[in-house]
Amino acid sequence: MTNSQLVNTVLGPVPANQLGLVLPHEHLIVDTYDVRRSAEMVLLEPDTMVKEVELFKAAGGGTMVDQTIYGLHPEPDKLEYISRKTGVHIVAGTGFYWDVYYPEWLHSMSTADITKRLVTHITEGLPGTSIKAGFIGELGTHHRAIKPTEKRVLEAAAHAQKETGVPIGTHALFTEIGIDQLNILEAAGADLDITIIGHCDTNRDLNYSRKLLKRGVWIAYDAVGQFDKQTDELRAQSIVTLINEGYIEKILISTDIAARSRLAIHGGNGYAHLITHFLPKLKAAGVTDAQIKVLTEDNPQKILAGKR
């Protein structure tokens, strides 16, 4: 499918090749208080987020994928407001985060019922709105072993992807759990050309990224600017190594901001950090302007175009 394929955004369909520079894994509106009992990962003020997104736009940004889904308290109407105010395209995700965040009723749902719900969100609209999801994820699991309901969610995502052609993205922190996620998705029929294993840069063993890439799935180095997980210098060097090994067309980069302290207004890096600070590090490490365009525009546009 060409990059002129239409992508569901919160303001309606947009050709993928008009999305510009894309952050494929972010959170603009999110609320984890009921699980974490902390206000740190609570972003609910749309006017504050308008200012943050405007900084991203001023740096050259065009699109953000908001992967706030069930368990993280999505509010797609606020995403619509932010997009309208800033002119930045926003793609809304659908799905269920991971076990400790699941609503109780999910555990009694069949794979078929979960699939139907996801398809409805993509083809008709997210709950209470006419805003159509353009992405399935971030779908998480426990970091050591995948729970039964998490497995059903992954299987349902694969089935929904087959019906809609929309890309899937996962949440896979620190360990090699992304390989287990990939096994389930692939067995359920997911198209690996439009499937992403997320947070690969939180596992500092580059062989983990290689194992995934060799199977044809996309990887996301989406914790850029999160220095508690890895330095940006090491991220840049890992990306350069993978580019030199021929994998540039399966790598995505983003910042996965979901915390108040990471917003520019609170002294954090903000969403523009990837453009203003990380891309220069990539260039200093030997990545060309043409390769930067592949990582930040061509790749995310291609996967968001999906296969419809």
C-alpha positions in Angstrom: 0.0 0.0 0.0 1.3 3.5 -0.9 1.8 6.2 1.6 -1.2 8.1 0.1 -3.4 5.6 2.0 -5.8 7.5 4.3 -5.0 7.3 8.1 -7.7 7.8 10.7 -6.9 10.9 12.7 -9.0 12.5 15.4 -10.1 15.2 12.9 -10.8 12.7 10.1 -8.9 10.8 7.4 -5.5 12.2 6.3 -3.2 10.8 3.6 -0.2 9.1 5.2 2.2 11.1 3.1 0.8 14.4 4.5 1.6 13.5 8.1 5.0 15.0 8.2 7.4 14.2 11.0 5.7 11.6 13.2 6.1 10.7 16.9 4.5 7.2 16.8 4.3 6.6 20.5 3.1 9.3 22.8 0.5 10.2 25.4 -1.2 13.6 25.5 -4.1 12.7 27.8 -3.5 10.0 30.3 -4.5 9.1 33.9 -2.9 6.2 35.8 -3.9 7.4 39.3 -6.2 4.6 40.1 -3.3 2.1 39.7 -0.2 4.2 40.6 -1.8 6.5 43.3 0.4 9.3 42.1 -0.3 12.4 40.1 2.9 12.1 38.1 1.3 10.2 35.3 -1.9 12.2 35.1 -2.2 14.5 32.1 -5.7 15.8 31.8 -5.4 19.5 31.0 -5.9 20.0 27.2 -4.8 23.7 27.2 -1.6 22.7 28.9 -1.1 20.0 26.3 -1.9 22.5 23.5 1.2 24.5 24.6 3.3 21.4 24.7 2.2 20.2 21.3 2.8 23.7 19.8 6.5 23.4 20.9 6.7 20.1 19.0 5.1 21.8 15.9 7.5 24.8 16.1 10.4 22.3 16.0 9.1 20.8 12.8 6.7 18.1 14.0 3.6 17.1 12.1 1.8 14.1 13.8 1.6 12.3 17.1 0.1 8.9 17.8 -1.6 8.9 21.2 -1.5 5.4 22.6 -3.7 6.0 25.6 -6.1 3.2 25.7 -8.4 1.3 28.1 -6.7 1.3 31.5 -5.0 4.7 30.9 -8.4 6.5 30.6 -8.5 7.8 27.0 -10.4 11.0 26.3 -10.5 11.3 22.5 -12.6 14.5 22.6 -9.7 16.2 24.3 -7.3 14.9 21.6 -9.7 16.4 19.0 -9.5 19.8 20.8 -5.7 19.7 21.0 -5.4 18.8 17.3 -7.8 21.5 16.2 -6.0 24.1 18.3 -2.5 23.2 17.2 -2.9 22.0 13.6 -0.9 18.9 14.5 -2.4 15.6 13.4 -3.2 13.1 16.2 -3.9 9.4 15.7 -5.8 7.8 18.5 -5.1 4.3 19.6 -7.5 1.6 20.8 -7.0 -1.5 22.9 -6.3 -2.6 26.5 -3.1 -1.7 28.3 -2.0 -4.6 30.5 -3.4 -6.8 33.3 -3.1 -4.5 36.4 -4.9 -1.8 34.4 -7.6 -3.9 32.9 -11.3 -3.2 33.7 -12.7 -6.2 35.6 -15.3 -6.9 32.9 -12.5 -7.6 30.3 -11.5 -10.9 32.0 -14.8 -12.5 31.1 -14.8 -11.4 27.5 -14.0 -13.8 24.7 -11.4 -13.1 22.1 -14.2 -12.7 19.5 -15.9 -10.1 21.7 -12.7 -8.1 22.2 -12.0 -8.3 18.5 -15.5 -6.9 17.8 -14.9 -4.0 20.2 -11.6 -3.1 18.6 -13.0 -3.2 15.1 -15.9 -1.0 16.2 -13.5 1.6 17.5 -11.7 1.7 14.2 -14.6 1.6 11.8 -17.3 3.5 13.7 -15.7 5.4 16.5 -14.3 5.3 20.0 -16.8 5.1 22.9 -19.2 8.1 22.9 -17.6 9.7 19.9 -17.4 9.5 16.1 -13.6 9.7 16.3 -12.1 6.6 14.7 -9.0 4.9 16.0 -6.1 4.6 13.6 -3.9 2.4 15.7 -4.2 -0.7 18.0 -2.0 -0.2 21.0 -0.1 0.1 23.2 -0.9 -3.4 24.1 1.0 -4.4 27.2 1.8 -7.6 29.2 3.6 -8.4 32.4 7.4 -8.2 31.9 8.1 -11.8 32.8 5.1 -13.9 31.7 2.0 -13.1 29.7 -1.3 -13.6 31.6 -4.3 -15.3 30.0 -6.4 -12.2 29.4 -3.3 -10.4 28.0 -2.9 -13.3 25.5 -6.6 -12.9 24.4 -6.1 -9.2 23.9 -3.1 -9.8 21.7 -5.0 -12.4 19.7 -8.0 -10.1 19.4 -5.7 -7.4 18.1 -4.3 -9.6 15.4 -7.8 -10.6 14.4 -8.9 -6.9 14.4 -5.9 -6.0 12.3 -6.8 -8.6 9.7 -10.3 -7.0 9.4 -9.2 -3.4 9.3 -5.6 -3.3 8.2 -4.6 -1.0 11.1 -1.2 -1.3 12.7 -0.5 -2.9 16.1 2.0 -1.7 18.7 3.0 -3.3 22.0 4.4 -2.3 25.4 7.4 -4.5 26.2 9.6 -3.1 28.9 13.2 -4.2 29.9 13.0 -8.0 29.3 12.7 -10.0 26.1 8.9 -10.3 26.7 8.4 -8.7 23.2 9.5 -12.1 21.7 6.6 -13.8 23.6 4.2 -11.1 22.4 5.4 -11.5 18.9 4.9 -15.3 19.1 1.3 -14.8 20.1 0.6 -12.1 17.6 2.1 -14.1 14.7 0.3 -17.3 15.7 -3.0 -15.4 15.7 -2.3 -14.1 12.2 -0.9 -10.6 12.7 0.8 -9.0 9.7 4.3 -8.3 10.9 4.7 -5.7 8.2 2.4 -3.5 10.3 3.2 -4.7 13.8 5.5 -3.0 16.2 7.2 -4.3 19.4 7.6 -1.3 21.6 10.1 0.0 24.1 13.0 -2.0 22.6 15.5 0.6 23.8 14.6 -0.2 27.4 16.4 -3.5 26.9 20.1 -2.6 26.5 21.1 -5.9 24.8 21.1 -5.1 21.1 20.8 -8.7 20.3 17.2 -8.5 21.5 16.4 -5.9 18.8 18.2 -8.1 16.3 16.1 -11.2 17.2 12.9 -9.2 16.6 14.1 -7.6 13.4 15.2 -10.9 11.9 11.6 -12.0 12.1 10.3 -9.1 10.1 8.5 -7.1 12.8 9.1 -3.4 13.5 10.9 -2.2 16.6 10.4 1.1 18.4 13.1 3.0 20.2 10.4 5.1 21.8 11.9 6.1 25.2 14.1 8.8 23.7 14.9 11.3 26.5 14.2 8.9 29.3 17.7 8.7 30.8 16.7 6.3 33.6 16.2 3.6 30.9 19.2 4.3 28.7 21.2 7.4 27.6 20.3 9.0 24.3 24.0 8.6 23.3 23.6 4.8 23.6 20.3 4.8 21.8 21.9 6.7 19.0 24.8 4.3 18.7 22.4 1.3 18.8 20.4 2.8 16.0 23.5 3.5 13.9 24.6 -0.1 14.4 21.2 -1.4 13.3 21.1 0.9 10.3 24.6 -0.4 9.3 23.2 -3.9 9.5 20.5 -3.1 7.0 17.5 -2.6 9.3 16.7 1.1 8.9 13.3 0.4 7.3 12.0 -1.3 10.4 13.0 1.2 13.1 10.7 3.8 14.7 11.7 6.5 17.2 9.6 8.4 19.7 9.6 9.8 23.3 6.6 8.1 25.0 5.9 11.1 27.3 3.2 10.3 29.9 4.5 12.1 33.0 4.1 15.6 34.2 7.8 16.0 35.0 8.7 15.3 31.4 6.6 18.2 30.0 8.5 21.3 29.0 6.3 23.5 31.2 7.5 21.5 34.3 11.2 21.6 33.2 11.2 18.4 31.3 12.4 17.7 27.8 9.0 17.9 26.1 7.8 16.3 22.9 10.3 18.5 20.8 13.3 16.8 22.4 13.5 14.1 19.8 13.8 16.8 17.1 15.9 19.4 18.9 18.3 17.1 20.8 18.2 13.5 19.7 18.3 14.0 15.9 21.5 16.0 16.3 23.0 13.1 18.2 22.1 10.7 15.4 23.7 13.0 12.9 26.8 13.3 15.0 27.0 9.5 15.1 26.9 9.4 11.3 23.2 9.2 10.3 22.6 11.2 7.2 19.7 13.6 6.6 18.1 11.1 4.2 18.3 8.4 6.8 16.8 10.8 9.4 13.8 11.4 7.0 13.4 7.6 6.8 13.3 7.2 10.6 11.0 10.2 11.3 8.8 10.5 8.3 8.9 7.6 5.8 8.8 4.8 8.3 6.0 6.0 10.6 3.9 7.2 7.5 4.4 3.8 6.0 3.2 1.8 9.0 0.3 4.2 9.8 -0.9 3.7 6.2 -1.5 0.1 7.2 -2.9 -2.4 4.7 -6.5 -1.7 3.8 
